[in-house]
């Protein structure tokens, strides 16, 4: 199976339609649209997609139409009342979908959970941002790790954690593992956020009782018509087995 997670930088209005459209093609096809137009191309469509920083405009105009056309069931089925929110989508049979506001948050952040019929739990969140949010995102991470550790089924959390390495080191994952670290910590797939000279590994995937077969980041390529990438975040593509 295959999962993709991506923070689409929906709070940036600049070229949001062109950026989101390019991101949707890249996620659903597995390559930028220009490469998909070459001969003998075969799409590499994931089974599960989780997105962060989605706004109503991009949800209606790009995300929902593309995902539904590709055979995905999309949650939430209507845009959230929040100004930006998370989206979960899958082509696998679903048992349940839920979302809850974190107890510790000044920015209205939530945890979304998808239960699949194949006994797999998927979670996503856009955790508290900026330096002042450090204590709150640590509490949010603790909650996620606790839920994963207590779940009887295999689990994957994928999202924008905003965690600094020093914050991650204060946590106790127990049986939960960091997918990048368990894949050998490949340097070329470490950075998931970049703005000018600043780089970080904010976007992370955590797993429990999952066999990871491939881990990689993508999405740093510039859109030809804009000369800029789809987002200041890079996407993560995870291939795995239960």
C-alpha positions in Angstrom: 0.0 0.0 0.0 1.0 3.6 -0.5 0.3 6.8 1.5 1.1 10.4 0.6 1.0 13.4 3.0 1.5 17.0 2.1 1.0 20.5 3.6 -0.3 22.5 0.6 0.5 25.9 2.0 -3.1 27.0 1.6 -2.6 30.1 3.8 -0.5 31.6 1.0 -2.9 33.1 -1.6 -0.2 33.7 -4.2 -1.0 31.4 -7.2 -3.0 29.1 -5.0 -5.0 27.7 -7.9 -2.0 26.9 -10.0 -0.1 25.5 -7.1 -2.9 23.3 -5.8 -3.7 22.0 -9.3 -0.1 21.0 -9.9 0.1 19.3 -6.5 -3.0 17.2 -7.2 -1.6 15.9 -10.5 1.8 15.1 -8.9 0.2 13.2 -6.0 -2.3 11.3 -8.2 0.1 10.5 -11.0 3.3 10.1 -9.1 5.2 12.6 -11.2 4.7 16.2 -12.4 2.2 16.6 -15.2 4.9 17.3 -17.8 6.5 13.9 -17.2 3.1 12.1 -17.2 2.6 13.3 -20.8 5.6 11.2 -22.0 5.1 7.9 -23.8 4.6 4.7 -21.8 3.7 6.5 -18.6 2.0 4.5 -15.9 0.4 6.4 -13.0 1.6 5.7 -9.4 -1.6 6.6 -7.5 -1.5 6.2 -3.7 -4.1 4.3 -1.7 -4.3 7.0 1.0 -3.8 10.8 0.8 -3.7 13.2 3.8 -3.4 16.9 3.4 -2.8 19.8 5.7 -3.4 23.6 5.4 -6.4 23.1 3.0 -8.7 26.1 2.5 -12.3 26.1 1.2 -11.3 27.6 -2.1 -8.8 24.9 -3.0 -11.0 22.2 -1.5 -13.9 22.9 -3.8 -11.9 24.0 -6.9 -9.2 21.3 -7.0 -8.9 18.8 -4.2 -12.4 17.4 -4.0 -13.0 17.1 -7.8 -9.6 15.4 -8.5 -9.8 13.0 -5.6 -13.4 12.0 -6.4 -12.6 11.5 -10.1 -9.7 9.2 -9.0 -12.0 7.0 -7.0 -11.2 8.4 -3.5 -13.6 8.8 -0.6 -12.9 12.2 0.9 -13.2 13.5 4.5 -14.5 15.9 5.6 -17.3 15.8 3.1 -17.9 19.5 3.5 -15.2 22.2 4.3 -14.5 22.6 8.0 -15.6 25.8 9.8 -12.0 26.4 10.5 -10.2 28.8 8.1 -7.8 26.0 7.2 -8.1 22.3 7.9 -7.0 18.7 7.1 -8.3 16.4 4.4 -8.1 12.6 4.5 -8.9 10.5 1.4 -8.7 6.8 0.5 -9.6 4.3 -2.2 -9.9 1.6 0.5 -13.1 0.7 2.4 -13.7 2.9 5.4 -15.1 1.9 8.8 -15.1 5.3 10.5 -13.8 8.9 10.3 -13.6 11.3 13.2 -11.8 14.5 14.2 -11.3 16.2 17.6 -9.8 19.5 18.7 -6.6 19.2 20.7 -7.1 20.1 24.4 -3.9 22.2 24.2 -4.1 24.6 21.3 -4.2 28.3 20.7 -4.5 27.9 16.9 -7.6 25.6 16.8 -5.6 22.5 15.7 -7.2 19.1 15.4 -6.5 15.4 15.1 -8.2 13.5 12.3 -8.6 9.7 12.4 -9.6 7.3 9.7 -10.4 3.6 10.5 -10.2 1.3 7.5 -11.8 -2.1 7.0 -8.4 -3.8 6.7 -7.7 -3.0 10.4 -5.5 0.0 9.7 -5.7 3.3 11.5 -4.6 6.5 9.8 -4.1 9.8 11.7 -3.2 13.3 10.5 -2.8 16.7 12.1 -1.2 20.1 11.6 0.3 20.6 15.0 0.9 23.9 16.8 3.1 26.3 14.8 6.0 28.6 15.7 8.3 28.7 18.7 5.7 29.9 21.2 3.7 26.8 20.4 6.4 24.4 21.6 4.8 23.2 24.8 1.4 22.7 23.1 2.8 20.7 20.1 4.7 18.5 22.6 1.4 17.8 24.4 -0.3 17.2 21.0 2.5 14.7 20.0 2.1 12.9 23.3 -1.6 12.5 22.7 -1.0 11.1 19.2 1.7 8.7 20.4 -0.6 7.5 23.3 -3.4 6.8 20.9 -1.2 4.9 18.6 0.3 2.8 21.4 -3.1 2.0 22.8 -4.7 1.1 19.4 -5.0 -2.7 18.8 -4.6 -2.2 15.0 -1.5 -1.1 13.0 -1.3 2.7 12.9 0.2 5.4 10.8 0.4 9.1 11.7 1.4 11.4 8.9 1.3 15.1 9.0 2.9 18.5 9.7 4.2 18.1 13.3 6.2 21.4 13.4 8.4 19.5 15.9 12.0 20.5 16.4 14.4 17.6 17.0 15.0 18.7 20.6 11.2 18.5 21.2 11.0 15.0 19.6 13.8 13.8 21.9 11.6 14.7 25.0 8.9 12.2 23.8 8.6 8.5 24.6 7.4 6.8 21.4 7.4 3.2 22.9 6.6 0.9 20.0 5.9 3.8 17.6 8.8 4.5 15.1 9.7 7.4 13.0 9.5 6.2 9.4 12.4 8.3 8.1 14.7 7.1 10.9 13.6 3.5 10.5 14.3 3.8 6.7 18.0 4.5 7.4 17.7 8.4 7.8 18.4 9.1 4.1 19.8 12.6 3.9 18.2 13.4 0.5 14.8 12.7 2.0 15.3 14.5 5.3 14.2 18.1 4.6 10.4 18.6 4.2 10.1 22.4 4.7 12.3 25.1 3.1 11.9 28.9 2.9 14.9 30.7 1.6 17.9 29.4 3.6 15.8 27.9 6.4 15.3 24.1 6.3 13.5 21.7 8.6 12.0 18.2 9.0 8.6 19.4 10.2 6.5 16.8 8.2 6.8 13.3 9.7 5.4 9.9 9.5 5.1 7.6 12.6 4.2 4.0 12.3 3.3 1.1 14.6 3.2 -2.6 13.4 3.9 -1.5 9.8 6.6 -2.8 7.5 8.0 0.1 5.6 9.2 -0.8 2.1 10.0 2.7 0.7 10.2 6.2 2.1 10.8 9.4 0.0 10.0 13.1 -0.3 9.0 14.9 -3.4 7.4 18.2 -4.5 10.4 20.5 -4.5 10.3 20.8 -8.3 9.2 24.2 -9.7 6.0 24.6 -11.7 7.1 25.6 -15.2 4.6 28.4 -15.6 5.4 29.9 -12.1 9.0 29.1 -11.5 8.1 28.1 -7.9 7.1 24.8 -6.2 3.6 23.9 -5.2 4.3 24.5 -1.5 7.0 25.5 0.9 6.6 22.0 2.2 7.6 18.8 0.4 5.4 15.8 0.3 6.2 12.4 1.8 5.4 9.1 0.0 5.4 6.0 2.1 5.1 2.5 0.8 4.3 -0.2 3.3 2.9 -3.6 4.2 0.7 -4.6 7.2 
